[in-house]
Amino acid sequence: MHTFVNQDDKFVSAQGLIIAIVELTQSRGIELHKLLRGTGIFEQDLFNFQHAFSLSQQVRLLAQFKLLMKSTDSGFLLGSQLINDTRVEVQALMYSADLGQVLKQLAHLRMQLAPLLFSQTYIKSGQYYIYLQPAHGLNEELHHYVLEIYSTAFYSLLKRVSESYPHCQFDFAFKRPRHIQEYEQNLGLKISFDRPCTRWVLNKAMLRAKNPCASQLRFMQAQSQLHNKNLVSMTFIEAVCRYLYSHPSANLECTAKHFAMSSATFKRKLKINGVGFSALIDEQNKHKAIYLLTLRAKCNEQVAERLAFYDIPNFRRAFKRWTGLTPSQLKTQ
């Protein structure tokens, strides 16, 4: 049985991103009806704490917010507001004993706190890597915007739960933006663009750093409340991505069968979510290849075999198409 949510399933609370969007637009004097226009969200829904929203509603609201705010700093402002969320999920982060526990809670509660992204984490040579991918079909502009929001929220969280100033490297898989000053102001100077993958990188030693806000009693109270909640595990897109990552030779037919669908139904479902099967395969192969080449130090032949390429030149060409780099160039970066 597959446990995932679809884009129109309603599980998203108004608290968090949605409320932060509403408050920021109202602080700029933007009328609420303009913000909600075309989103499928009604004003009375916002006052009902039992009401849940879908990912597609959240994405439409986010796009409308970006359009109405008309400023290059709006994503960063929104991200910095998320740290003030009062939900029990955020309390579980804030009262964790150390940064390692904070990150474990963040991974466990990601669908409640940041459902538009999913991550894979690795440790290598004293570094803690968090690789990010979209968990929902987003156009390129909105995907970059979501990364601005959640990178800022993540960095704000690091600063809140760290005794000393946290150092985090932010690598983005898109070109250097014109509003680079906003990135530097909100994320620090350890930023790079045009990277093969988007990732956040921390020193592994930071994971043991004590949280100055830690409270064992309040943490256990938060865990008790969370135990009684039905937590959503992942989106349909994330489920497909994780399957393809683990099964590099999977084709459309066997992937559809894994999700108990016909190939035609599976393709329609992907299209509804704004993604294509070939693009998902390329993205997962790219991430797998980068992991094997850099973090596992595998040679081209070994990586090609793991990805079901039986011709080394074809693998090199595919890798260049995915990343803009040859495998050798990646290793020297």
C-alpha positions as a printed NumPy array, in Angstrom:
array([[  0.   ,   0.   ,   0.   ],
       [  1.447,   3.366,  -1.043],
       [  1.077,   6.223,   1.432],
       [  1.359,   9.516,  -0.398],
       [ -0.781,  12.568,  -1.007],
       [ -1.881,  14.035,  -4.303],
       [ -1.786,  17.694,  -5.195],
       [ -5.494,  18.206,  -4.446],
       [ -5.604,  16.253,  -1.18 ],
       [ -6.308,  18.621,   1.691],
       [ -3.854,  18.211,   4.559],
       [ -2.01 ,  21.577,   4.737],
       [ -2.721,  23.743,   7.786],
       [ -3.317,  27.479,   7.4  ],
       [ -0.758,  28.007,  10.149],
       [  2.736,  28.412,   8.826],
       [  3.248,  29.459,   5.206],
       [ -0.352,  30.438,   4.431],
       [ -0.806,  32.651,   7.499],
       [  2.637,  34.215,   6.962],
       [  1.67 ,  35.075,   3.367],
       [ -1.582,  36.694,   4.505],
       [  0.109,  38.727,   7.247],
       [  2.881,  39.994,   4.962],
       [  0.478,  41.089,   2.235],
       [ -1.751,  42.854,   4.761],
       [  1.3  ,  44.653,   6.195],
       [  1.882,  46.018,   2.668],
       [ -1.708,  47.221,   2.41 ],
       [ -2.737,  44.564,  -0.14 ],
       [ -6.413,  43.642,   0.127],
       [ -7.131,  40.043,   1.08 ],
       [ -9.553,  39.406,  -1.773],
       [ -6.795,  40.235,  -4.279],
       [ -4.456,  37.735,  -2.655],
       [ -7.066,  34.948,  -2.595],
       [ -8.353,  35.536,  -6.143],
       [ -8.075,  32.366,  -8.214],
       [ -6.54 ,  30.264,  -5.41 ],
       [ -9.639,  28.33 ,  -4.363],
       [ -9.144,  29.654,  -0.824],
       [-11.904,  31.693,   0.825],
       [-11.55 ,  34.201,   3.637],
       [-13.672,  32.171,   6.06 ],
       [-11.353,  29.183,   5.51 ],
       [ -8.494,  31.114,   7.113],
       [-10.401,  31.599,  10.374],
       [-11.288,  27.925,  10.708],
       [ -8.338,  26.132,  12.315],
       [ -9.866,  22.773,  11.384],
       [ -9.867,  23.629,   7.687],
       [ -7.138,  22.046,   5.588],
       [ -5.769,  23.152,   2.228],
       [ -4.218,  21.313,  -0.695],
       [ -0.732,  21.707,  -2.127],
       [ -2.188,  23.082,  -5.353],
       [ -4.035,  25.782,  -3.367],
       [ -0.85 ,  26.628,  -1.485],
       [  1.126,  26.889,  -4.728],
       [ -1.487,  29.161,  -6.345],
       [ -1.479,  31.358,  -3.235],
       [  2.305,  31.533,  -3.287],
       [  2.327,  32.534,  -6.97 ],
       [ -0.26 ,  35.24 ,  -6.294],
       [  1.762,  36.512,  -3.326],
       [  4.908,  36.775,  -5.447],
       [  3.01 ,  38.659,  -8.141],
       [  1.403,  41.141,  -5.738],
       [  4.467,  41.838,  -3.608],
       [  6.519,  42.966,  -6.636],
       [  9.8  ,  42.935,  -4.72 ],
       [ 12.976,  40.858,  -4.904],
       [ 13.082,  40.384,  -1.124],
       [  9.561,  38.971,  -0.657],
       [ 10.665,  35.312,  -0.607],
       [ 13.344,  36.05 ,   1.983],
       [ 10.89 ,  38.029,   4.122],
       [  8.434,  35.161,   3.975],
       [ 11.1  ,  32.602,   4.894],
       [ 12.228,  34.621,   7.908],
       [  8.625,  34.734,   9.169],
       [  8.225,  30.949,   9.197],
       [ 10.476,  30.645,  12.247],
       [  7.715,  32.385,  14.258],
       [  5.199,  29.604,  13.541],
       [  3.547,  28.529,  16.829],
       [  2.484,  25.017,  15.805],
       [  3.538,  21.976,  17.817],
       [  5.679,  20.815,  14.871],
       [  7.859,  23.911,  15.229],
       [  7.994,  23.48 ,  19.006],
       [  9.427,  20.002,  18.429],
       [ 12.294,  21.664,  16.546],
       [ 12.823,  24.55 ,  18.938],
       [ 13.033,  22.434,  22.084],
       [ 15.277,  19.686,  20.657],
       [ 18.462,  18.963,  22.61 ],
       [ 20.954,  19.686,  19.833],
       [ 21.143,  20.495,  16.142],
       [ 21.286,  16.82 ,  15.187],
       [ 17.938,  16.238,  16.874],
       [ 16.549,  19.409,  15.277],
       [ 17.423,  18.07 ,  11.82 ],
       [ 15.906,  14.661,  12.588],
       [ 12.669,  16.34 ,  13.637],
       [ 12.727,  18.548,  10.548],
       [ 13.079,  15.493,   8.298],
       [ 10.27 ,  13.691,  10.141],
       [  7.901,  16.677,  10.052],
       [  8.86 ,  18.019,   6.625],
       [  5.429,  17.445,   5.056],
       [  3.827,  19.588,   7.754],
       [  6.515,  22.309,   7.641],
       [  7.884,  22.374,   4.066],
       [  5.827,  20.093,   1.8  ],
       [  7.054,  21.615,  -1.476],
       [ 10.562,  20.144,  -1.096],
       [ 12.098,  16.835,  -0.117],
       [ 15.66 ,  16.009,   0.792],
       [ 18.319,  13.315,   0.925],
       [ 21.111,  13.588,   3.477],
       [ 24.659,  12.234,   3.491],
       [ 27.761,  12.537,   5.656],
       [ 31.204,  12.58 ,   4.068],
       [ 34.609,  13.874,   5.229],
       [ 33.204,  15.732,   8.204],
       [ 30.474,  17.428,   6.159],
       [ 26.707,  17.   ,   6.428],
       [ 24.996,  17.334,   3.039],
       [ 21.295,  18.048,   2.493],
       [ 20.33 ,  17.651,  -1.185],
       [ 17.019,  19.285,  -2.121],
       [ 14.471,  18.452,  -4.81 ],
       [ 10.929,  19.686,  -5.571],
       [  8.162,  17.502,  -4.138],
       [  5.557,  19.123,  -6.374],
       [  5.498,  20.19 , -10.01 ],
       [  6.635,  23.838, -10.048],
       [  7.71 ,  26.041, -12.913],
       [ 11.342,  27.143, -12.828],
       [ 10.659,  30.646, -11.487],
       [  8.444,  29.431,  -8.666],
       [ 10.858,  26.629,  -7.785],
       [ 13.656,  29.204,  -7.343],
       [ 11.286,  31.281,  -5.215],
       [ 10.469,  28.294,  -2.986],
       [ 14.2  ,  27.685,  -2.508],
       [ 14.665,  31.319,  -1.443],
       [ 11.863,  30.914,   1.106],
       [ 12.982,  27.649,   2.645],
       [ 16.716,  28.396,   2.538],
       [ 16.   ,  31.543,   4.544],
       [ 13.739,  29.643,   6.936],
       [ 16.417,  26.97 ,   7.401],
       [ 19.152,  29.521,   8.074],
       [ 16.882,  31.381,  10.508],
       [ 16.27 ,  28.08 ,  12.291],
       [ 20.019,  27.386,  12.49 ],
       [ 20.629,  30.774,  14.072],
       [ 17.807,  30.261,  16.578],
       [ 18.998,  26.843,  17.811],
       [ 22.771,  27.471,  17.731],
       [ 24.841,  29.   ,  20.536],
       [ 27.446,  30.296,  18.087],
       [ 26.978,  31.801,  14.635],
       [ 26.173,  28.889,  12.288],
       [ 28.134,  28.453,   9.069],
       [ 26.184,  26.943,   6.212],
       [ 27.083,  26.641,   2.528],
       [ 24.216,  27.159,   0.08 ],
       [ 24.674,  25.716,  -3.42 ],
       [ 21.983,  26.454,  -6.006],
       [ 21.478,  24.722,  -9.342],
       [ 20.519,  27.9  , -11.188],
       [ 22.28 ,  30.954, -12.522],
       [ 23.4  ,  33.801, -10.286],
       [ 20.324,  36.058,  -9.855],
       [ 20.326,  39.806, -10.315],
       [ 19.203,  40.333,  -6.729],
       [ 22.334,  38.677,  -5.315],
       [ 22.433,  41.224,  -2.492],
       [ 19.241,  39.707,  -1.047],
       [ 20.864,  36.271,  -1.   ],
       [ 23.971,  37.594,   0.736],
       [ 21.973,  39.606,   3.254],
       [ 19.744,  36.681,   4.226],
       [ 21.991,  33.639,   3.695],
       [ 25.494,  34.991,   4.247],
       [ 28.4  ,  34.965,   1.83 ],
       [ 28.883,  31.192,   1.472],
       [ 26.67 ,  30.956,  -1.595],
       [ 27.333,  29.529,  -5.033],
       [ 25.248,  29.216,  -8.19 ],
       [ 25.269,  27.116, -11.361],
       [ 25.983,  24.027,  -9.282],
       [ 24.949,  20.533, -10.453],
       [ 22.489,  20.166,  -7.553],
       [ 20.884,  22.355,  -4.933],
       [ 22.156,  21.531,  -1.461],
       [ 22.828,  22.882,   2.007],
       [ 26.157,  21.887,   3.58 ],
       [ 27.029,  21.964,   7.283],
       [ 30.056,  20.899,   9.273],
       [ 29.235,  17.551,  10.878],
       [ 30.54 ,  18.823,  14.239],
       [ 27.635,  21.291,  14.348],
       [ 25.198,  18.403,  14.806],
       [ 26.432,  17.952,  18.389],
       [ 26.071,  21.644,  19.231],
       [ 23.714,  22.186,  22.151],
       [ 20.497,  24.066,  21.516],
       [ 20.237,  27.098,  23.851],
       [ 16.434,  26.851,  23.602],
       [ 16.364,  23.146,  24.551],
       [ 13.78 ,  21.879,  27.019],
       [ 13.341,  18.142,  27.543],
       [  9.915,  18.609,  29.143],
       [  8.554,  20.798,  26.351],
       [ 10.088,  18.525,  23.716],
       [  8.336,  15.493,  25.235],
       [  5.062,  17.424,  25.42 ],
       [  5.381,  18.262,  21.726],
       [  6.117,  14.603,  20.916],
       [  3.05 ,  13.53 ,  22.861],
       [  0.848,  15.893,  20.872],
       [  2.392,  14.805,  17.574],
       [  1.814,  11.158,  18.464],
       [ -1.931,  11.8  ,  18.296],
       [ -1.781,  13.465,  14.881],
       [ -2.033,  11.695,  11.548],
       [  1.178,  12.807,   9.828],
       [  1.4  ,  12.692,   6.033],
       [  4.559,  10.976,   4.754],
       [  5.242,  12.274,   1.216],
       [  3.783,  13.602,  -2.015],
       [  3.133,  11.471,  -5.087],
       [  6.037,  13.14 ,  -6.919],
       [  8.435,  12.417,  -4.056],
       [  7.278,   8.798,  -3.951],
       [  7.986,   8.395,  -7.667],
       [ 11.374,  10.11 ,  -7.363],
       [ 12.463,   7.898,  -4.485],
       [ 11.402,   4.779,  -6.389],
       [ 13.321,   5.834,  -9.508],
       [ 16.38 ,   6.739,  -7.426],
       [ 16.429,   3.218,  -5.992],
       [ 15.615,   1.558,  -9.339],
       [ 17.729,   3.259, -12.055],
       [ 16.721,   0.759, -14.739],
       [ 12.971,   1.183, -14.153],
       [ 10.892,   2.097, -17.203],
       [  7.451,   3.673, -17.413],
       [  5.601,   0.359, -17.408],
       [  7.264,  -1.152, -14.334],
       [  7.074,   2.152, -12.434],
       [  3.348,   2.443, -13.168],
       [  2.905,  -1.168, -12.049],
       [  4.73 ,  -0.418,  -8.79 ],
       [  2.143,   2.304,  -8.108],
       [ -0.708,  -0.038,  -9.116],
       [ -1.641,   2.001, -12.21 ],
       [ -1.75 ,   1.476, -15.933],
       [  0.939,   3.294, -17.914],
       [ -1.671,   5.685, -19.352],
       [ -3.124,   6.533, -15.918],
       [  0.356,   6.989, -14.469],
       [  1.372,   9.378, -17.29 ],
       [ -1.835,  11.39 , -16.82 ],
       [ -1.187,  11.634, -13.098],
       [  2.345,  12.914, -13.684],
       [  1.028,  15.465, -16.195],
       [ -1.56 ,  16.705, -13.699],
       [  1.288,  17.212, -11.237],
       [  3.225,  19.235, -13.806],
       [  6.075,  16.789, -14.476],
       [  7.102,  14.246, -17.108],
       [  8.488,  10.746, -16.629],
       [ 11.661,  11.312, -18.67 ],
       [ 12.493,  14.462, -16.703],
       [ 12.09 ,  12.599, -13.402],
       [ 14.347,   9.772, -14.579],
       [ 17.034,  12.239, -15.687],
       [ 16.874,  14.12 , -12.382],
       [ 17.159,  10.976, -10.255],
       [ 19.971,   9.574, -12.401],
       [ 21.775,  12.895, -12.048],
       [ 21.488,  12.854,  -8.263],
       [ 22.535,   9.202,  -8.079],
       [ 25.539,   9.805, -10.363],
       [ 26.69 ,  12.849,  -8.373],
       [ 26.386,  10.913,  -5.119],
       [ 28.388,   7.968,  -6.469],
       [ 31.077,  10.09 ,  -8.139],
       [ 31.655,  12.566,  -5.316],
       [ 30.575,  11.076,  -1.988],
       [ 31.382,   7.443,  -2.819],
       [ 34.384,   8.148,  -5.108],
       [ 33.237,   5.616,  -7.716],
       [ 34.805,   5.549, -11.196],
       [ 32.85 ,   6.239, -14.395],
       [ 32.514,   2.55 , -15.226],
       [ 31.044,   1.714, -11.819],
       [ 28.577,   4.603, -11.951],
       [ 27.527,   3.808, -15.513],
       [ 26.821,   0.215, -14.509],
       [ 24.792,   1.287, -11.46 ],
       [ 22.688,   3.55 , -13.692],
       [ 22.164,   0.82 , -16.297],
       [ 24.379,   2.485, -18.904],
       [ 26.36 ,  -0.167, -20.748],
       [ 28.313,   2.273, -22.86 ],
       [ 30.702,   4.687, -21.1  ],
       [ 30.562,   7.41 , -23.822],
       [ 26.747,   7.415, -23.562],
       [ 26.996,   7.859, -19.792],
       [ 29.432,  10.774, -20.193],
       [ 27.143,  12.456, -22.726],
       [ 24.118,  11.969, -20.493],
       [ 25.963,  13.333, -17.467],
       [ 27.07 ,  16.41 , -19.441],
       [ 23.441,  16.949, -20.481],
       [ 22.232,  16.639, -16.875],
       [ 24.839,  18.856, -15.221],
       [ 26.717,  20.832, -17.886],
       [ 29.888,  19.098, -16.677],
       [ 31.787,  15.937, -17.491],
       [ 32.293,  13.462, -14.618],
       [ 35.972,  14.463, -14.467],
       [ 35.105,  18.171, -14.222],
       [ 32.665,  17.437, -11.389],
       [ 35.342,  15.62 ,  -9.379],
       [ 37.778,  18.523,  -9.668],
       [ 35.303,  21.133,  -8.414]])
